[in-house]
Amino acid sequence: MSPNGQTRGKKIKPSDNLYTVILAVAFTAVLATTVFVAVMCYLRYGTFTPP
């Protein structure tokens, strides 16, 4: 069998930019959640650590 004759098994490879965008969105979500929790702890308890 020649590798040139194979038509099955072709996978669509997404561009690397797609993975970069997904990683950036995930990092932003984690960062925003961390900032939100820190601010809420400070406003409620006067410190950045939970009680």
N, C-alpha and C positions, 0 to 999 in steps of 0.2 A: 504494500500500500504506500502510495506516495503522499507525503504531507500536503502537497499542492491540491490534491483531489478532495480533501476533507472539507465539507461544508458545515457539518454539525459540530457543536461544541464551541462555536465562536461566542465569546463573552464580550459584552459591551463594557468597556473600561471607562468609568467616569473620570473626568479630569481631576487633577490634584487640587484644583481650586475649590471643588465641592467639599472635599474633606477639610480644607482650611476654613471654609465658612462654617461648617458644622462644629469644628473645634472652637472657633471664635464665639459662636452663639452659646455653646455649653460653658465656656469659660466666663463669659459675661453673665450668664444666669447664676453661676456659683458665686461670682464676685458680688453681684447685686444682692443675693440672698444673705451673704455674710455681712455686708454693710447694713442691710435692713435689720438683721438680728442684733448687731452691735448697737445701732441707734436706739432700737426699742428697749434693749436692756439698760442703756444709759438713761433714757427718759423715764423708765418705770422704777429702776432701782438705784440710779445714781452711779452706777459702775458698769464696766463692760463685761463683767462676768455674771453668769446667771446665779440666782440665789442657791 
